[in-house]
Amino acid sequence: MTSTERLANDLIEADTAFAANRTERLAEHVRAIELAGARPSDPLGEAALQAWRSALPPEQRPMRGRVLGPAYISGRLAPGGKLRTEQVMLGGKPVSVAAGTAPRAGLRLRIARADGNMVCEQSPAHARECRFIPAYTQRYRIELVNSGARDARYHIVFD
């Protein structure tokens, strides 16, 4: 697993552990998220991370990591739902995008350039990475589609 795939997996594992009230497992994954230096880039992700930290006893709370590092967005998708977001990617700089999902099947991750040309597609999306180097700085469209029969939780990691 690459670092981006590992982070996507840690995010969904933390989310699942939190929902199941498994604090030992939650502490393990929150610690890994902190060590990766990831920070949420949306209010839902920030709220989830704060809830996860708050659920841990003081002795199990990780210290905050470095200021810079990967970012992520978090949320839920209904069956048949689609998340569309855009991200500016810098030309000549390696890009890595991965999704942690629960359930692990039924979700597809797609990344396209501003002109609509597909750069990467992963199906199932869970902990599978899209890695590329943009030729020049431009906006990319990121889509996550839930073709499953039940609600899905997700964390999309950008590095």
Protein Blocks (a to p, Z undefined) as FASTA:
>chain_A
ZZklmmmmmmmmmmmmmmnopaklmmmmmmmmmmnopacfbfklmmmmmmmmmmpcfklp
ccdddfbdcddddddddehiacdddddddehiacddddddddfehiacddddfkopafbd
cddfehpacddddfbdcddddddddfbfbdcddddddZZ
